[in-house]
Amino acid sequence: MTTPSRPSLQRKQTRSSEKARKEELDLGIAVTVDDRQYTVRAGDLSSLDAMHLRRETGFSFRGLMMAATRDPDIDIIAAIVWLSRRIDGELLLSYEDVAGEITYDSEFDIVNPGEAGEPDPET
């Protein structure tokens, strides 16, 4: 008696699936706070970054991007800045320290999610 062969669990990589994967990794958001830009892309995040983000803010990365488009209050701006600085190597920086630095007097601008790049020079 022979066992029927099972289909492979490995996904076939096609050009379109590879392109979609790269686009997914490029999803991100950028904020400019007091003339300094902070950018976060999905491809830059580790699982530890995602875990700390959820622990500190209650948001997943996608949830943070959605919150930034719907209700970009200073706590959301602080979370993006904190995550960007964490990715840049400031692993011991606490979210509370960053949140304490950003106030309603801070000037900030958000680049639409998925367009994390240079901010519009006219803003």
C-alpha positions as CSV (number, residue, x, y, z in Angstrom):
1,M,0.0,0.0,0.0
2,T,1.4,3.3,-1.0
3,T,0.7,6.7,0.6
4,P,-0.7,9.3,-1.8
5,S,1.7,12.1,-2.3
6,R,0.7,15.4,-0.7
7,P,1.0,18.7,-2.3
8,S,4.0,20.8,-1.3
9,L,3.3,23.4,1.4
10,Q,6.0,25.7,-0.1
11,R,4.5,28.6,-2.0
12,K,5.5,29.1,-5.6
13,Q,7.2,32.4,-6.0
14,T,6.1,34.4,-9.0
15,R,7.1,37.8,-10.2
16,S,3.8,39.3,-9.0
17,S,4.1,37.6,-5.6
18,E,7.7,38.9,-5.2
19,K,6.6,42.4,-6.3
20,A,3.7,42.3,-3.7
21,R,6.1,41.1,-1.0
22,K,8.5,44.0,-1.8
23,E,5.6,46.5,-1.8
24,E,4.5,45.1,1.6
25,L,8.0,45.6,3.1
26,D,8.1,49.2,1.7
27,L,4.8,50.1,3.5
28,G,5.7,52.8,6.0
29,I,5.1,56.1,7.5
30,A,7.2,59.2,8.1
31,V,6.7,62.2,10.3
32,T,8.5,65.4,10.6
33,V,8.7,66.8,14.1
34,D,10.3,70.2,14.6
35,D,12.1,70.0,11.2
36,R,13.5,66.5,11.9
37,Q,12.2,63.5,9.9
38,Y,11.5,60.1,11.3
39,T,10.7,57.2,9.0
40,V,9.5,53.7,9.7
41,R,9.1,51.0,7.1
42,A,7.6,47.5,7.7
43,G,10.7,45.9,6.3
44,D,12.8,47.6,8.9
45,L,10.9,46.1,11.9
46,S,11.9,43.0,13.8
47,S,9.5,40.9,15.7
48,L,10.9,42.5,18.9
49,D,10.2,46.0,17.6
50,A,6.6,44.9,16.8
51,M,6.3,43.3,20.2
52,H,7.5,46.4,22.0
53,L,5.3,48.6,19.9
54,R,2.2,46.6,20.8
55,R,3.2,46.5,24.5
56,E,3.9,50.3,24.7
57,T,1.0,51.6,22.5
58,G,-1.5,48.8,22.0
59,F,-1.1,49.1,18.3
60,S,0.3,46.7,15.7
61,F,2.4,48.5,13.0
62,R,-0.5,48.5,10.6
63,G,-2.8,49.8,13.4
64,L,-0.3,52.6,14.1
65,M,-0.4,53.6,10.4
66,M,-4.2,53.6,10.4
67,A,-4.3,55.6,13.6
68,A,-1.9,58.1,12.1
69,T,-4.3,58.6,9.1
70,R,-7.5,58.8,11.2
71,D,-6.5,60.5,14.4
72,P,-2.9,61.8,14.4
73,D,-2.7,63.0,18.0
74,I,0.6,63.6,19.7
75,D,0.7,60.1,21.3
76,I,0.6,58.6,17.8
77,I,3.3,61.0,16.6
78,A,5.4,60.0,19.7
79,A,5.0,56.3,18.8
80,I,6.2,56.8,15.3
81,V,9.2,58.8,16.5
82,W,10.0,56.3,19.2
83,L,9.8,53.4,16.8
84,S,12.0,55.2,14.2
85,R,14.6,55.9,16.9
86,R,14.5,52.4,18.1
87,I,15.1,51.1,14.6
88,D,18.0,53.5,14.4
89,G,19.7,51.8,17.4
90,E,18.3,53.6,20.5
91,L,17.0,50.3,22.0
92,L,17.0,51.6,25.5
93,L,14.9,54.6,24.7
94,S,11.5,54.4,26.4
95,Y,8.3,55.4,24.8
96,E,7.5,57.7,27.8
97,D,10.7,59.7,27.2
98,V,9.8,60.4,23.6
99,A,6.1,61.1,24.5
100,G,7.4,63.6,27.1
101,E,9.4,65.5,24.4
102,I,6.5,66.0,22.0
103,T,3.8,68.5,22.9
104,Y,1.0,70.3,21.1
105,D,3.4,73.1,20.6
106,S,5.6,70.8,18.5
107,E,5.3,71.3,14.7
108,F,4.7,68.0,12.9
109,D,3.7,66.7,9.5
110,I,2.7,63.2,8.5
111,V,3.6,61.6,5.2
112,N,0.8,59.3,4.1
113,P,1.4,55.6,5.0
114,G,3.0,53.8,2.1
115,E,4.7,57.0,1.0
116,A,7.5,57.1,3.6
117,G,10.0,59.3,2.0
118,E,10.9,62.9,1.8
119,P,8.2,65.2,3.1
120,D,6.7,67.8,0.7
121,P,9.1,70.8,0.7
122,E,6.2,73.2,0.7
123,T,4.8,72.1,4.1
